[in-house]
């Protein structure tokens, strides 16, 4: 899939929810979201939630009257919506509990940042994985933009690379 790199004055915020690894905090996530959008008023934002997102999260977010964000519920972003829409975004912010969405964002060539939540344990596979991505400069930010990584690098889309190699080899065999 070729991506139009002029796409981009668009951003997405992907909200997970309650998990066994992190303490959920509506206030913390909303505070980080407000910080992000205050630093990027030129970006058109969409926010989507998951089935794990607490019901009261959207109610509290609506009270903030953040007009720069179009809020989608999980019913509006089902099926392959994420896969089709992420490549159209320049930035993606993902709650740390949603590590699969972090990788989806990176694979879609989005500048990816993490919305932090307090861990339930000192360390977990998820937090170790996020720290690895941060150390290797794949993530642009943590803490909703407090800690910036100025030298991010592109994440290799291994699936696309494999598919291109297979197609190339098949074309070679048929000639």
Sine and cosine of phi, psi and omega as CSV:
sin_phi,cos_phi,sin_psi,cos_psi,sin_omega,cos_omega
0.00,0.00,0.85,-0.52,0.07,-1.00
-0.99,0.14,0.70,-0.72,-0.03,-1.00
-0.94,-0.34,0.76,-0.65,0.06,-1.00
-0.97,0.23,0.94,-0.33,-0.08,-1.00
-0.97,0.25,-0.06,1.00,0.11,-0.99
-0.99,0.11,-0.06,1.00,-0.05,-1.00
-0.68,0.73,-0.55,0.84,-0.78,-0.63
-0.99,-0.15,0.99,0.14,0.58,-0.82
-0.93,-0.37,0.53,0.85,-0.05,-1.00
-0.83,-0.56,0.57,-0.82,0.06,-1.00
-0.67,-0.75,0.35,-0.94,0.02,-1.00
-0.70,-0.71,0.57,-0.82,0.06,-1.00
-0.86,-0.51,0.86,-0.51,-0.06,-1.00
-0.95,-0.30,0.90,-0.44,-0.09,-1.00
-0.96,-0.27,0.82,-0.57,0.09,-1.00
-1.00,0.06,-0.82,-0.57,0.00,-1.00
0.09,-1.00,-0.45,-0.89,-0.06,-1.00
-0.87,0.50,0.64,-0.77,-0.02,-1.00
-0.49,-0.87,0.19,-0.98,0.01,-1.00
-0.98,0.19,-0.21,0.98,-0.08,-1.00
-0.98,-0.22,-0.33,0.94,-0.10,-1.00
-0.70,-0.71,0.52,-0.85,0.11,-0.99
-0.99,0.13,0.85,-0.53,0.01,-1.00
-0.97,0.25,0.66,-0.76,0.05,-1.00
-0.59,-0.80,0.96,-0.28,0.07,-1.00
-0.83,0.56,-0.71,0.70,-0.06,-1.00
-0.87,0.49,-0.70,0.72,-0.01,-1.00
-0.90,0.43,-0.72,0.69,-0.02,-1.00
-0.91,0.42,-0.69,0.72,0.01,-1.00
-0.90,0.43,-0.65,0.76,0.04,-1.00
-0.87,0.49,-0.69,0.72,0.02,-1.00
-0.92,0.40,-0.64,0.77,0.04,-1.00
-0.88,0.47,-0.71,0.70,0.01,-1.00
-0.87,0.49,-0.63,0.78,0.02,-1.00
-0.90,0.43,-0.69,0.73,-0.02,-1.00
-0.89,0.46,-0.78,0.63,-0.08,-1.00
-0.95,0.31,-0.42,0.91,0.05,-1.00
-0.94,0.35,-0.43,0.90,0.00,-1.00
-1.00,0.00,-0.12,0.99,-0.11,-0.99
-0.61,-0.79,0.89,0.46,-0.05,-1.00
-0.94,0.34,-0.22,0.98,0.03,-1.00
-1.00,0.08,-0.10,1.00,-0.04,-1.00
-0.99,-0.10,0.69,-0.72,0.14,-0.99
-1.00,0.06,0.86,-0.50,-0.11,-0.99
-0.97,-0.24,0.61,-0.79,0.24,-0.97
-0.86,-0.52,0.54,-0.84,0.04,-1.00
-0.76,-0.65,0.75,-0.66,0.07,-1.00
-0.78,-0.63,0.50,-0.87,-0.04,-1.00
-0.93,-0.38,0.17,-0.99,0.05,-1.00
-0.92,-0.40,0.06,-1.00,0.04,-1.00
-0.92,0.38,-0.28,0.96,0.03,-1.00
-1.00,0.05,-0.17,0.98,-0.03,-1.00
-0.93,0.37,0.80,-0.60,0.03,-1.00
-0.86,0.50,0.63,-0.77,-0.03,-1.00
-0.82,0.58,-0.62,0.78,-0.07,-1.00
-0.95,0.32,-0.25,0.97,0.00,-1.00
-0.86,0.52,-0.79,0.62,-0.02,-1.00
-0.90,0.45,-0.60,0.80,0.05,-1.00
-0.88,0.48,-0.70,0.72,0.00,-1.00
-0.93,0.36,-0.62,0.79,0.02,-1.00
-0.90,0.44,-0.67,0.74,0.01,-1.00
-0.88,0.48,-0.56,0.83,0.03,-1.00
-0.88,0.47,-0.41,0.91,-0.02,-1.00
-0.97,0.24,-0.27,0.96,0.04,-1.00
0.80,0.60,0.78,0.63,-0.01,-1.00
-1.00,0.05,1.00,-0.03,-0.13,-0.99
-0.94,0.33,-0.27,0.96,0.00,-1.00
-0.99,0.15,0.00,1.00,-0.04,-1.00
-0.89,-0.45,0.80,-0.60,0.16,-0.99
-1.00,-0.05,0.88,-0.48,-0.07,-1.00
-0.99,-0.11,0.81,-0.59,0.06,-1.00
-0.93,-0.37,0.64,-0.77,0.10,-0.99
-1.00,-0.02,0.10,-0.99,-0.10,-1.00
-0.89,0.46,-0.41,0.91,0.02,-1.00
-0.94,0.33,-0.48,0.87,0.00,-1.00
-0.99,0.15,-0.27,0.96,-0.07,-1.00
-0.84,-0.55,0.68,0.74,0.00,-1.00
-1.00,-0.02,0.12,-0.99,0.05,-1.00
0.91,0.41,-0.76,-0.65,-0.06,-1.00
-0.99,-0.13,0.35,0.94,-0.01,-1.00
-0.83,0.56,-0.74,0.68,-0.02,-1.00
-0.87,0.50,-0.76,0.65,-0.04,-1.00
-0.88,0.48,-0.57,0.82,0.00,-1.00
-0.98,0.21,-0.53,0.84,-0.12,-0.99
-1.00,-0.09,-0.49,0.87,-0.01,-1.00
-0.85,0.53,-0.66,0.75,0.01,-1.00
-0.90,0.44,-0.21,0.98,0.01,-1.00
-1.00,-0.02,0.03,1.00,-0.07,-1.00
-0.95,-0.32,0.58,-0.81,0.09,-1.00
-0.99,0.11,-0.72,0.70,-0.04,-1.00
-0.87,-0.49,0.56,-0.83,0.13,-0.99
-0.71,-0.70,0.73,-0.68,0.09,-1.00
-0.89,-0.46,0.77,-0.64,-0.15,-0.99
-0.76,-0.65,0.70,-0.71,0.10,-1.00
-0.91,0.41,0.61,-0.79,-0.12,-0.99
-0.86,0.50,-0.41,0.91,0.00,-1.00
-0.95,0.32,-0.23,0.97,-0.08,-1.00
-0.96,-0.28,0.90,0.43,-0.10,-1.00
-0.89,0.46,-0.52,0.86,0.04,-1.00
-0.90,0.43,-0.60,0.80,0.03,-1.00
-0.95,0.32,-0.50,0.87,0.09,-1.00
-0.87,0.50,-0.74,0.67,0.00,-1.00
-0.93,0.36,-0.58,0.81,0.08,-1.00
-0.86,0.51,-0.69,0.72,-0.02,-1.00
-0.91,0.42,-0.71,0.70,0.02,-1.00
-0.89,0.45,-0.68,0.74,0.00,-1.00
-0.90,0.43,-0.51,0.86,0.02,-1.00
-0.99,0.14,0.12,0.99,0.02,-1.00
0.92,0.39,0.49,0.87,0.09,-1.00
-1.00,0.08,0.58,-0.82,0.24,-0.97
-0.93,0.36,0.85,-0.53,-0.17,-0.99
-0.90,-0.44,0.74,-0.67,0.07,-1.00
-0.83,-0.56,0.33,-0.94,-0.08,-1.00
-0.93,-0.37,0.74,-0.67,0.19,-0.98
-1.00,-0.05,0.91,-0.42,-0.14,-0.99
-0.98,0.19,0.53,-0.85,0.18,-0.98
-0.73,-0.68,0.44,-0.90,0.00,-1.00
-0.95,0.30,0.80,-0.60,0.00,-1.00
-0.94,0.34,0.52,-0.86,0.07,-1.00
-0.98,0.19,-0.50,0.87,0.06,-1.00
-0.89,-0.46,0.33,-0.95,0.01,-1.00
-0.85,0.53,-0.65,0.76,0.00,-1.00
-0.59,-0.81,0.49,-0.87,0.06,-1.00
-0.55,-0.84,0.21,-0.98,0.03,-1.00
-0.87,0.50,-0.61,0.79,-0.02,-1.00
-0.91,0.41,-0.77,0.64,-0.03,-1.00
-0.91,0.42,-0.58,0.81,0.07,-1.00
-0.91,0.42,-0.64,0.77,0.02,-1.00
-0.90,0.43,-0.69,0.72,0.03,-1.00
-0.89,0.45,-0.69,0.73,0.04,-1.00
-0.87,0.49,-0.63,0.77,0.06,-1.00
-0.87,0.48,-0.75,0.67,0.01,-1.00
-0.87,0.50,-0.61,0.79,0.02,-1.00
-0.92,0.40,-0.76,0.65,-0.01,-1.00
-0.88,0.48,-0.57,0.82,-0.02,-1.00
-1.00,0.08,0.09,1.00,0.09,-1.00
0.93,0.36,0.49,0.87,0.08,-1.00
-1.00,0.04,-0.41,0.91,-0.01,-1.00
-0.98,-0.19,0.68,-0.74,-0.02,-1.00
-0.99,0.13,-0.42,0.91,-0.11,-0.99
-0.31,-0.95,0.40,-0.92,0.16,-0.99
-0.79,-0.61,0.18,-0.98,0.08,-1.00
0.87,0.50,0.55,0.83,0.02,-1.00
0.90,0.44,0.45,0.89,0.09,-1.00
0.96,-0.27,0.01,1.00,0.03,-1.00
-0.94,0.34,-0.68,0.73,-0.03,-1.00
-0.95,-0.31,0.95,-0.30,-0.06,-1.00
-0.98,-0.18,0.57,-0.82,0.10,-1.00
-0.93,-0.37,0.94,-0.33,-0.14,-0.99
-0.99,0.10,-0.11,0.99,-0.05,-1.00
-0.83,-0.56,0.80,0.60,0.00,-1.00
-0.93,0.36,0.48,-0.88,0.05,-1.00
-0.84,-0.55,0.35,-0.94,-0.04,-1.00
-0.94,0.33,0.62,-0.79,0.05,-1.00
-1.00,0.02,0.77,-0.64,-0.02,-1.00
-0.97,0.24,0.77,-0.64,0.06,-1.00
-1.00,0.04,1.00,-0.03,-0.08,-1.00
-0.87,0.49,-0.61,0.80,-0.01,-1.00
-0.89,0.46,-0.71,0.70,0.04,-1.00
-0.90,0.44,-0.65,0.76,0.01,-1.00
-0.89,0.46,-0.68,0.74,0.03,-1.00
-0.90,0.43,-0.70,0.72,-0.01,-1.00
-0.88,0.47,-0.69,0.73,0.01,-1.00
-0.89,0.45,-0.64,0.77,0.02,-1.00
-0.90,0.43,-0.69,0.72,0.00,-1.00
-0.89,0.45,-0.72,0.69,0.01,-1.00
-0.87,0.49,-0.69,0.72,0.02,-1.00
-0.86,0.50,-0.71,0.71,0.00,-1.00
-0.92,0.39,-0.63,0.78,0.03,-1.00
-0.91,0.42,-0.67,0.75,0.05,-1.00
-0.89,0.45,-0.61,0.79,0.03,-1.00
-0.90,0.44,-0.65,0.76,-0.04,-1.00
-0.94,0.33,-0.47,0.89,-0.06,-1.00
-1.00,0.03,-0.16,0.99,-0.04,-1.00
-0.99,0.13,0.00,0.00,0.00,0.00
